[in-house]
Amino acid sequence: MFAEADAVLLARIQFAFTVSFHFIFPAFSIGLASYLVVLEALWLRTGRQVYLDLFRFWVRIFAVAFAMGVVSGIVMSYQFGTNWAVFSDRAGPVIGPLMAYEVMTAFFLEAGFLGVMLFGMNRVGPRLHFLATLMVGLGTLLSAFWILSANSWMHTPAGFAVNGDGQFVPADWWAVIFNPSFPYRLVHTVIAAYLTTALVVGGVGAWHLLRHRRMRARGGAPAGDDGPSLAGARTMFSMAMWMAALVAPLQILAGDLHGLNTLEHQPVKVMAMEGHFQSHPDGAPLILFGLPDAAAQRVDHAVAIPKLSSLILRHDMNAPLDGLDTVDPSLHPPVAIVFWSFRVMVALGLAMLALGAWSLLARLRGRLYDWPALHRAALAMAPAGFVAVIAGWITTEVGRQPFTVHGLLTTAESASPLDAPAVGASLLAFVVVYFIVFGFGTWYILRLMARGVQVQEPAPGGDEGPIRTAGITPGPAERIARRE
């Protein structure tokens, strides 16, 4: 039999597992929805067939990713009642309405227009279809707005009062929604979603460019062939590299501002991120690598740059920084997890910056489509955005421990009175089902990506789908594109 404390740990592992699986899909669909809006807008403006082909290619992938995100998100909500009943009771008057606003605005908007976007290309006018795509894209951003507002309130609670039953009740909804960390977390997360999508799009484009190069070397494709598939690969690779080059620096800036906000409101989290067990009255070093030892309260084998942490966090090399030695040990988060997840996120962010800079150099040299090493690097970086966003969420959520509502409600107090075997059994079931169901969904998405951009690709079952079936009379928007 497990001890009662183990039930809380298993509940935390279960929620961490399901939320990590879930966030992979919204991180992709948020950026991909906006990319679809851009593609359709460019097609309507220029009439170039390549943009329509790319829209048809990516809209199928969006549909699968969106569906998996919805299913995995529904599962999470049940855990608030099963594993975290005390949290639901205490924080429900604040968190519940925010979640309801997400459903009533974002989810209804997405659900209302998703069918038109997926199946209405030849049934409605091009402008109405674009409006549907735009509304789906807006819905994904609204969903991020409300979910991140609720999550940020748990980190920096504001605008609430405590009633006689110990519940947190809203006193000022503006303060609740726009709590101190929310703007920074929203910007940082949305940009991360855009970068994640850009890296996937760039990786797919790079894969098809490399495949075409191999086929040409073997005599399977004529030299200089510029068919629809190659034109689509070049266009998506170029657009993705522009996003990486322009947005990666903005993400680093947004991350720095978010870090400064965290230092103000959650300094213990920053101490764990930096590995500062001891205070530094004359300037703190930036520890690049090391092995945190929570028992000994030190970082072993540390590789550090003197005073750089103070320069980054206080903009003064000699500014003092407190360490975990100023905080009760019971309030320390798991330092090793936070320390390393933060470094994984930062390292991948710098790699994205380097990839964007490399692509700019390739443009200047006229070799964006003819530099295999760049294409291999882009292909290798395709999953980097997913790893970075998961590492970022681990940093921010584990760094909040031992609290669910920072400074007000601990994780141990938030859990339901369940036995460890019950939680362990449901965790095992989630692991098995998730890897089977979502593993198959991911495999199907990869198959769609590998097929490349197609023209007049038949929809499944012969029905009119997001890609026009051969033989169906083209709609007005497609006639515009054909005339070009």
Residue pairs with C-beta under 8 A, 6 or more apart in sequence:
1 419
1 420
1 421
2 10
2 419
2 420
2 421
2 424
3 420
4 420
5 412
6 420
7 415
7 418
7 419
7 420
7 422
7 423
8 411
8 412
8 415
10 420
10 423
10 424
10 427
11 79
11 83
11 84
11 415
11 416
11 418
11 423
12 411
13 427
14 79
14 83
14 423
14 426
14 427
14 430
15 76
15 79
15 83
15 84
16 394
16 397
17 427
17 430
17 431
17 434
18 72
18 75
18 76
18 79
18 430
18 434
19 76
19 393
20 390
20 393
20 394
21 72
21 434
21 438
22 69
22 72
22 73
22 75
22 76
23 389
23 390
23 393
24 386
24 389
24 390
25 65
25 66
25 68
25 69
25 72
26 69
26 73
26 140
26 143
26 144
26 193
27 192
27 193
27 196
27 385
27 386
27 389
28 65
28 193
28 196
28 197
28 200
28 386
29 62
29 65
29 66
29 69
29 140
30 140
30 141
30 143
30 144
30 190
30 193
30 194
30 197
31 193
31 194
31 195
31 196
31 197
31 198
32 58
32 61
32 62
32 65
32 197
32 200
33 62
33 133
33 136
33 137
33 139
33 140
34 137
34 140
34 141
34 194
34 197
35 58
35 197
35 201
35 239
36 55
36 58
36 59
36 62
36 117
36 133
36 136
36 137
37 130
37 133
37 134
37 137
38 239
39 51
39 52
39 54
39 55
39 58
40 51
40 52
40 55
40 129
40 130
40 133
41 130
42 48
42 51
43 51
43 52
43 55
43 477
43 481
44 126
44 127
44 130
44 477
44 480
46 484
47 480
47 481
47 483
47 484
48 481
48 484
49 228
49 455
49 481
49 482
49 484
50 228
50 231
50 232
50 235
50 453
51 235
52 477
52 478
52 481
53 228
53 231
53 232
53 453
53 454
53 455
54 232
54 235
54 236
54 453
56 121
56 454
56 457
56 466
56 467
56 468
57 232
57 448
57 452
57 453
57 454
57 467
58 201
59 117
59 118
59 466
59 467
60 448
60 465
60 466
60 467
61 445
61 448
61 449
63 114
63 118
63 466
64 441
64 444
64 445
64 448
65 445
66 110
66 114
67 441
68 438
68 441
71 437
72 434
72 438
75 430
77 99
80 87
80 88
81 88
82 416
82 418
82 426
83 415
83 416
83 418
83 423
84 404
84 414
84 415
84 416
85 415
85 416
85 417
86 413
86 414
86 415
86 416
87 404
87 405
87 409
87 414
87 415
88 95
89 167
90 166
90 167
90 168
90 405
90 409
90 414
91 154
91 167
91 168
91 404
91 405
91 409
92 167
93 167
93 168
93 169
93 170
94 150
94 153
94 157
94 160
94 168
94 169
94 170
94 176
95 150
95 153
95 154
97 170
98 146
98 149
98 150
98 153
98 176
98 177
99 146
99 147
99 150
101 146
102 142
102 143
102 145
102 146
102 147
102 150
105 139
105 142
105 146
106 139
106 140
106 141
106 142
106 143
106 145
106 146
107 139
107 143
109 135
109 136
109 138
109 139
109 142
110 135
110 136
110 139
110 140
110 143
112 135
113 131
113 132
113 133
113 135
113 136
113 139
114 132
114 136
116 123
116 124
116 128
116 129
116 132
117 129
117 132
117 133
117 136
117 466
118 465
118 466
119 464
119 465
119 466
120 128
120 129
120 132
121 129
121 464
121 466
121 468
121 475
121 477
121 478
122 464
122 468
122 472
122 473
122 474
122 475
122 478
123 464
123 475
124 132
125 475
125 476
125 477
126 475
126 476
126 477
126 480
129 477
141 190
144 186
144 189
144 190
144 193
145 186
148 182
148 185
148 186
148 189
149 176
149 177
149 178
149 179
149 182
149 186
151 185
152 179
152 181
152 182
152 185
152 186
153 176
153 177
153 179
153 182
154 400
154 404
154 405
154 406
155 179
155 181
155 185
155 265
155 266
155 396
155 400
155 406
156 179
156 180
156 181
156 182
156 265
156 266
156 406
157 168
157 179
157 405
157 406
157 407
157 408
158 172
158 175
158 176
158 179
158 180
159 170
159 171
159 172
159 173
159 174
159 175
159 176
159 177
159 179
160 168
160 169
160 170
160 171
160 176
161 168
161 169
161 171
162 168
162 169
163 169
168 405
168 408
170 176
180 261
180 264
180 265
181 258
181 261
181 262
181 265
181 266
184 254
184 257
184 258
184 261
185 258
185 396
187 254
187 258
188 251
188 254
188 255
188 258
188 392
189 389
191 247
191 250
191 251
191 254
192 251
192 385
192 388
192 389
192 392
193 389
194 243
194 247
195 243
195 244
195 247
195 248
195 251
195 352
195 385
195 388
196 385
196 386
196 388
196 389
197 385
198 239
198 240
198 243
198 244
198 247
198 385
199 240
199 244
199 352
199 378
199 381
199 382
199 383
199 384
199 385
200 382
200 383
200 385
201 236
201 237
201 239
201 240
202 236
202 237
202 240
202 241
202 243
202 244
202 378
202 381
202 382
203 378
203 379
203 380
203 381
203 382
203 383
204 233
204 236
204 382
204 449
205 232
205 233
205 234
205 235
205 236
205 237
205 238
205 240
205 378
206 237
206 374
206 375
206 376
206 378
206 379
206 382
207 375
207 379
207 449
207 450
208 229
208 230
208 232
208 233
208 452
208 453
209 230
209 233
209 234
209 237
209 369
209 375
210 372
210 375
210 376
210 379
212 221
212 225
212 229
212 230
212 233
213 372
215 221
216 222
216 223
216 225
228 453
228 454
228 455
229 452
229 453
229 454
231 453
232 452
232 453
233 452
233 453
234 369
237 368
237 369
237 375
237 378
238 368
238 369
240 378
241 355
241 356
241 359
241 362
241 363
241 368
241 378
242 359
244 352
244 355
244 356
244 359
245 356
245 357
245 359
245 360
246 356
247 356
248 349
248 352
248 353
248 355
248 356
249 353
249 356
251 349
251 352
252 349
252 350
252 353
255 346
255 349
256 312
259 270
259 273
259 312
259 313
260 313
262 269
262 270
262 396
263 270
263 313
265 406
266 399
266 400
266 406
267 322
268 324
268 327
268 331
268 332
268 333
268 399
269 333
269 338
269 396
269 399
269 400
270 313
271 277
271 322
271 323
271 324
271 327
272 324
272 332
272 333
272 334
272 335
272 338
272 339
272 399
273 338
273 339
273 342
273 395
273 399
274 284
274 286
274 287
274 309
274 313
274 321
274 339
275 287
275 290
275 292
275 299
275 302
275 335
275 339
276 284
276 287
276 309
276 321
276 322
276 323
276 324
277 292
277 297
277 298
277 299
277 323
277 324
277 325
277 335
278 297
278 298
278 323
278 324
278 325
279 320
279 321
279 322
279 323
279 325
279 326
280 309
280 310
280 320
280 321
280 323
281 320
282 318
282 320
283 306
283 307
283 310
283 311
283 316
283 317
283 318
283 319
283 320
283 321
284 307
284 309
284 310
284 313
284 320
284 321
285 304
285 305
285 306
285 307
285 308
285 309
286 304
286 305
286 308
286 309
286 312
287 299
287 302
287 303
287 304
287 309
288 303
288 304
288 305
288 343
289 301
289 302
289 303
289 343
290 299
290 300
290 301
290 302
290 303
290 304
290 339
291 299
291 300
291 301
291 336
292 298
292 299
292 300
292 335
292 336
292 339
293 299
293 300
294 332
294 334
294 335
294 336
297 324
297 325
299 339
307 317
307 318
308 317
309 321
310 316
310 317
310 318
310 319
310 320
310 321
311 317
313 319
313 321
314 321
324 332
324 335
330 402
331 402
333 398
333 399
333 400
333 401
333 402
334 398
334 401
337 394
337 398
338 394
338 395
338 398
338 399
341 391
341 392
341 394
341 395
341 398
342 391
342 395
344 387
344 388
344 391
345 388
345 391
345 392
345 395
348 384
348 385
348 387
348 388
348 391
349 388
351 381
351 384
352 381
352 384
352 385
352 388
355 377
355 378
355 381
358 374
358 377
359 368
359 374
359 378
362 368
362 371
362 374
365 371
367 374
368 374
400 406
401 411
402 410
402 411
402 412
403 409
403 410
403 411
404 410
404 411
404 414
454 467
456 467
456 468
456 469
456 470
457 467
458 467
458 469
458 470
459 465
459 466
459 467
459 468
459 469
462 469
463 469
464 472
468 474
468 478
474 482
